Amino acid sequence: MEGIRKFLIVDDDTLFLDLLAQALRKRGHIVTTASGVQEAKNAIMTDKFSLVCSDIRMADGTGFELLDYIRTSFAELPVIIMSSYLTCEDRFNARMLRAFWVEKTDKNLVDIIADYKE
Protein backbone atom coordinates (compact mmCIF):
# COMPACT_ATOMS: atom_id res chain seq x y z
CA MET A 1 0.00 0.00 0.00
CA GLU A 2 1.42 3.36 -0.98
CA GLY A 3 -0.27 5.37 1.77
CA ILE A 4 -3.64 6.56 2.94
CA ARG A 5 -6.05 7.35 0.16
CA LYS A 6 -9.50 8.89 0.27
CA PHE A 7 -12.28 6.93 -1.44
CA LEU A 8 -15.90 7.73 -2.25
CA ILE A 9 -17.98 4.55 -2.45
CA VAL A 10 -21.45 4.90 -4.02
CA ASP A 11 -24.12 2.21 -3.79
CA ASP A 12 -27.76 2.06 -2.74
CA ASP A 13 -27.24 -1.41 -1.25
CA THR A 14 -26.41 -0.23 2.27
CA LEU A 15 -25.19 -3.62 3.49
CA PHE A 16 -22.70 -3.93 0.63
CA LEU A 17 -21.74 -0.25 1.00
CA ASP A 18 -21.03 -0.61 4.72
CA LEU A 19 -19.06 -3.85 4.34
CA LEU A 20 -16.87 -2.46 1.56
CA ALA A 21 -16.27 0.80 3.43
CA GLN A 22 -15.37 -1.10 6.59
CA ALA A 23 -12.89 -3.33 4.73
CA LEU A 24 -11.18 -0.32 3.16
CA ARG A 25 -11.04 1.53 6.48
CA LYS A 26 -9.39 -1.51 8.09
CA ARG A 27 -6.61 -1.02 5.55
CA GLY A 28 -6.14 2.51 6.82
CA HIS A 29 -7.95 4.43 4.08
CA ILE A 30 -10.41 7.28 4.54
CA VAL A 31 -13.81 6.33 3.13
CA THR A 32 -16.88 8.43 2.47
CA THR A 33 -20.07 6.67 1.42
CA ALA A 34 -23.02 7.84 -0.64
CA SER A 35 -26.25 5.94 -1.21
CA GLY A 36 -27.04 7.49 -4.57
CA VAL A 37 -26.02 9.73 -7.44
CA GLN A 38 -27.08 13.07 -5.94
CA GLU A 39 -25.46 12.35 -2.59
CA ALA A 40 -22.26 11.39 -4.45
CA LYS A 41 -22.30 14.61 -6.50
CA ASN A 42 -22.67 16.62 -3.30
CA ALA A 43 -19.72 14.80 -1.73
CA ILE A 44 -17.52 15.34 -4.80
CA MET A 45 -18.32 19.07 -4.82
CA THR A 46 -17.30 19.47 -1.18
CA ASP A 47 -14.36 17.09 -0.80
CA LYS A 48 -11.35 15.80 -2.72
CA PHE A 49 -11.10 12.05 -3.39
CA SER A 50 -8.37 9.77 -4.71
CA LEU A 51 -10.92 7.45 -6.30
CA VAL A 52 -14.68 7.05 -6.77
CA CYS A 53 -16.23 3.57 -6.88
CA SER A 54 -19.83 3.48 -8.01
CA ASP A 55 -22.50 0.90 -8.58
CA ILE A 56 -24.29 1.15 -11.93
CA ARG A 57 -27.96 0.76 -11.03
CA MET A 58 -29.25 2.85 -8.14
CA ALA A 59 -32.63 4.20 -7.12
CA ASP A 60 -31.92 7.83 -8.06
CA GLY A 61 -29.87 7.28 -11.22
CA THR A 62 -27.00 5.33 -12.69
CA GLY A 63 -23.30 5.11 -12.13
CA PHE A 64 -22.89 6.24 -15.73
CA GLU A 65 -24.77 9.47 -14.97
CA LEU A 66 -22.37 10.03 -12.08
CA LEU A 67 -19.40 9.13 -14.29
CA ASP A 68 -20.54 11.60 -16.94
CA TYR A 69 -20.80 14.32 -14.27
CA ILE A 70 -17.31 13.48 -13.01
CA ARG A 71 -15.80 13.52 -16.51
CA THR A 72 -17.44 16.92 -17.16
CA SER A 73 -16.48 18.61 -13.88
CA PHE A 74 -13.56 16.59 -12.44
CA ALA A 75 -12.04 15.03 -15.56
CA GLU A 76 -8.96 13.47 -13.94
CA LEU A 77 -10.72 11.83 -10.99
CA PRO A 78 -10.30 8.04 -11.30
CA VAL A 79 -13.51 6.01 -11.29
CA ILE A 80 -14.27 2.33 -10.88
CA ILE A 81 -17.71 1.14 -12.02
CA MET A 82 -18.96 -1.83 -9.97
CA SER A 83 -21.88 -4.13 -10.59
CA SER A 84 -23.03 -7.66 -9.99
CA TYR A 85 -24.49 -7.68 -13.49
CA LEU A 86 -22.01 -6.04 -15.86
CA THR A 87 -23.03 -6.38 -19.48
CA CYS A 88 -20.71 -6.06 -22.46
CA GLU A 89 -22.31 -2.67 -23.11
CA ASP A 90 -21.58 -1.58 -19.51
CA ARG A 91 -17.93 -2.58 -19.89
CA PHE A 92 -17.69 -0.75 -23.20
CA ASN A 93 -19.33 2.40 -21.81
CA ALA A 94 -17.02 2.37 -18.78
CA ARG A 95 -13.92 2.18 -20.96
CA MET A 96 -15.20 4.91 -23.31
CA LEU A 97 -15.56 7.20 -20.28
CA ARG A 98 -12.09 6.21 -19.00
CA ALA A 99 -13.33 4.18 -16.06
CA PHE A 100 -12.25 0.77 -14.86
CA TRP A 101 -14.95 -1.82 -14.26
CA VAL A 102 -15.13 -4.67 -11.78
CA GLU A 103 -17.66 -7.29 -10.75
CA LYS A 104 -18.91 -6.76 -7.18
CA THR A 105 -18.60 -10.51 -6.69
CA ASP A 106 -14.85 -10.52 -7.41
CA LYS A 107 -13.18 -12.03 -4.36
CA ASN A 108 -10.37 -9.47 -4.74
CA LEU A 109 -12.66 -6.42 -4.86
CA VAL A 110 -11.12 -4.76 -1.79
CA ASP A 111 -7.60 -5.34 -3.15
CA ILE A 112 -8.58 -3.99 -6.57
CA ILE A 113 -9.91 -0.77 -5.04
CA ALA A 114 -7.17 -0.32 -2.42
CA ASP A 115 -4.38 -0.92 -4.93
CA TYR A 116 -5.93 0.78 -7.96
CA LYS A 117 -3.66 3.02 -10.02
CA GLU A 118 -4.93 4.66 -13.18
N, C-alpha and C positions, 0 to 999 in steps of 0.2 A: 504494500500500500504506500502510495507516495505522499500521504498526508491527509488531513481532514478536508473533506469536500462538503459542499452544501447542495443537497438534492431537493427537488420538488417532485413528489410522487402524487399522481392524479388518478383516482379511481373511485367509482361510486359503490364498489363492493367494500364496505367498511372493514370487514374481517380481513380480507386480503390486504387492504391498505395498511391496516394496523400491524399485521404480521410482517409485511415487507419493511415498513418503517422501523419497527423494532429490531429486525435483523441488521439493517444498515446502521442504526444507532449503536448496536453492540460492537460494531466494527469501528466505532469512534467518529462516525460522520454526523453532520447536522442535517436533520430531515424535517422538511415542512410537508404537510399533507393537504390535499384539496380533494373534495368529493365531487367536483364537477368542473366544467369548462370555465364558467364565470368566476368561481372561487380561485381557480388556477390563474386566470388573467389578472385578477386583483393581486395575488401573491407576487406574480412576475413584475407588476408595475411598482411594487413597494419594496422588493428585495432583490438581491443578486444571487443567482444560483450557478453552480458548476454544471448542472445537468438537470433536465426535466424528463421524467418517465411518465408516460400517459397511456391509459387504457384507450381503446378505440371507441367502444360503444358505451355511452353514459346517458343518464336520464336527461341532462340539459344540453346535450350536443355530442360531438365526436372528437376524438383525439386529433383527427385531421383538421377540424376547425381550429383547435388550439394550435396545432403545428403551423397552420397558415398564418395565424395571428403572430406567432413567434417569429416566423420567417420574415414577416412584414415589419415588425417593430424591434426585434432582437435577433437579427439575422445570424449571428455567430453562436448563439446559445445551442449547445448540443441537446438533441432530443432522442429518446428511445421510445418507440411505439410498442406497447405490450398488448397482447390479447390471447385468449384461450382459443380463438377461432380465426386465425389469420388466413385470409384468402390470398391467392396469387395477386389479385388486384390490390389488396392492402399492402402487400410487400412491395409491389411496383410503386404505388403512390408514396410510400414511406421513402423509398430510395430517391424518387424524383424530387422530393422535398428535403433531401439531405438528412434523413433520419435513419437510424438503425432500427431494426425490428427484432423482437424476441417473443417467443411463446411464453406465456405466464406459467405454463406447466414445466418449463425447462428446470431441471434439478439444480442447475448452476445459475439461476436467475440473480441471486444476491451477488455472486462473484462477477457476473457480467456487468451489473450496474456499478458495483464498487470499483471495479478495475477498468471501466470503460474509458477509452481515449479515442477522440475523434481523429 
